Amino acid sequence: MAPERDDGEFYLALSYIKAYRTQYEPDFVMISTSQVSTVGLGSQITFEGRPRPQSLPAGVVAFKAEAEKNLRNSGLSYCIIRPGELTDQPGGTRALVFEQDMQDDDISQGRISRADLADVCVKCLLDPRAVNVTFELTESTYAPTARTPTKEISPMLETLKPNT
């Protein structure tokens, strides 16, 4: 299109990605949703006996599950983070929980601050232990302590199993 006729709009739709290189850190960090973990477990996620306030429509969860599948099959090294309900609380005040086999009840109650999620995303980009793993990320439900939670996530990533 000639520059004088360009309306400035840009649209990119991907249905397939393939890469043929390897590296030690993830090429791509995807923020999904913990609700993808419940696909097939039930359609309604509840919190304190009522529908979860931030619950995504089933169609959105299905698209996120499909995006995860496409990323896993792309050939890129990746890290998929499934955060709990996002909050505006300050980060770094609670211990974080990295889990791969969360039960439906655990998923529905998990929360995490946006600041903590952003911090984990950046650290995963630089950590070889985050390659080809998918995990749920929430704050610990235990009461905060006077001790500052650890900022080092490598030991927690080390316990996760890579996707096969």
C-alpha positions in Angstrom: 0.0 0.0 0.0 1.3 3.4 -0.9 2.3 5.6 2.1 -0.2 8.3 1.1 -3.0 5.7 1.2 -2.0 4.0 4.5 -4.6 4.5 7.2 -2.2 3.6 10.0 -4.1 0.6 11.1 -2.2 -2.7 11.7 -3.6 -6.1 12.3 -1.8 -9.4 12.8 -3.5 -12.8 13.2 -1.4 -15.8 13.9 -2.7 -19.3 13.7 0.7 -21.0 13.5 4.2 -20.3 14.8 7.3 -22.4 14.3 10.9 -21.7 15.3 14.0 -23.9 14.8 16.4 -22.7 17.4 17.1 -23.3 21.1 18.3 -21.1 23.8 18.7 -21.3 27.6 16.0 -18.8 28.6 12.3 -18.7 27.4 11.7 -17.0 24.0 8.2 -16.2 25.1 6.4 -15.7 28.5 2.6 -16.0 28.2 0.3 -14.8 30.9 -2.8 -17.0 30.7 -5.4 -17.6 33.4 -5.7 -20.1 36.2 -9.1 -20.9 34.8 -7.5 -22.8 31.9 -6.6 -25.4 34.6 -10.3 -26.0 35.2 -11.3 -26.6 31.6 -13.0 -30.0 31.9 -13.3 -29.8 35.7 -16.4 -27.6 35.6 -17.7 -24.6 33.8 -18.4 -22.4 36.9 -15.6 -21.2 39.2 -16.8 -20.1 42.6 -15.3 -18.0 45.3 -16.9 -18.1 48.8 -19.9 -19.9 47.5 -20.8 -17.5 44.7 -19.5 -17.0 41.1 -16.0 -15.6 41.1 -16.2 -11.8 40.5 -13.4 -11.7 37.9 -14.5 -15.0 36.3 -13.8 -15.0 32.5 -16.5 -16.1 30.1 -16.1 -19.8 29.0 -15.3 -18.7 25.4 -12.3 -16.6 26.6 -11.0 -19.4 28.7 -11.3 -21.7 25.6 -9.3 -19.2 23.5 -6.6 -19.0 26.1 -6.4 -22.8 26.3 -6.0 -22.9 22.5 -3.3 -20.2 22.6 -1.4 -22.2 25.2 -1.6 -25.3 22.9 -0.4 -23.3 19.9 2.5 -21.9 21.9 3.5 -25.3 23.1 3.5 -26.7 19.5 5.4 -23.7 18.1 8.9 -24.8 18.6 9.6 -21.6 20.7 10.9 -22.1 24.2 8.3 -20.7 26.5 7.0 -20.2 30.0 3.2 -20.1 30.6 2.1 -18.4 33.8 -1.5 -18.9 35.0 -2.0 -16.3 37.6 -4.9 -16.3 40.1 -7.2 -13.3 40.4 -5.2 -10.1 39.9 -5.2 -7.5 42.7 -3.9 -3.9 42.9 -2.1 -4.6 46.2 1.6 -3.7 46.5 4.0 -6.5 45.5 6.5 -8.2 47.6 4.4 -8.5 50.8 3.4 -12.2 50.6 5.2 -15.4 49.7 4.4 -16.7 46.2 3.1 -20.2 45.4 4.2 -21.9 42.2 2.0 -24.9 41.5 1.4 -27.3 38.6 -1.4 -29.5 40.0 -3.7 -27.1 41.7 -7.1 -28.5 42.8 -10.3 -26.7 41.7 -10.8 -25.2 45.2 -7.2 -23.8 45.3 -7.6 -22.2 41.9 -10.8 -20.4 42.8 -9.3 -18.8 45.9 -5.9 -17.8 44.5 -5.0 -14.2 44.2 -1.8 -12.3 43.2 -0.8 -8.7 42.9 -0.1 -7.3 39.4 3.3 -6.1 40.7 4.3 -9.6 41.8 3.1 -11.1 38.5 5.1 -8.6 36.5 8.2 -9.3 38.6 7.9 -13.1 38.0 7.4 -12.6 34.3 10.7 -10.6 34.0 12.6 -13.1 36.1 11.3 -16.0 34.0 12.6 -14.4 30.9 16.1 -14.6 32.4 16.0 -18.0 34.0 16.8 -21.3 32.2 14.6 -23.2 34.7 11.6 -21.5 33.3 11.9 -23.1 29.8 8.9 -25.0 28.6 7.0 -25.0 31.9 3.4 -24.1 32.7 2.4 -23.2 36.3 -0.3 -21.5 38.4 1.0 -18.5 40.4 -0.8 -17.2 43.5 0.1 -15.6 46.8 0.3 -17.7 49.8 -2.9 -17.8 51.8 -0.9 -17.8 55.1 -0.8 -14.6 57.1 2.1 -12.3 56.1 5.1 -12.4 58.4 7.5 -9.7 59.5 10.1 -11.5 57.4 10.3 -10.2 53.9 9.4 -12.9 51.3 12.2 -14.1 49.1 12.7 -12.3 45.8 14.6 -15.3 44.3 12.3 -17.5 42.2 14.9 -19.9 40.8 14.5 -22.5 43.6 10.7 -22.5 43.1 11.1 -22.9 39.3 13.5 -25.8 39.9 10.7 -27.8 41.4 8.5 -27.5 38.4 8.3 -30.2 35.7 8.8 -29.2 32.1 5.9 -29.9 29.7 6.3 -33.0 27.6 
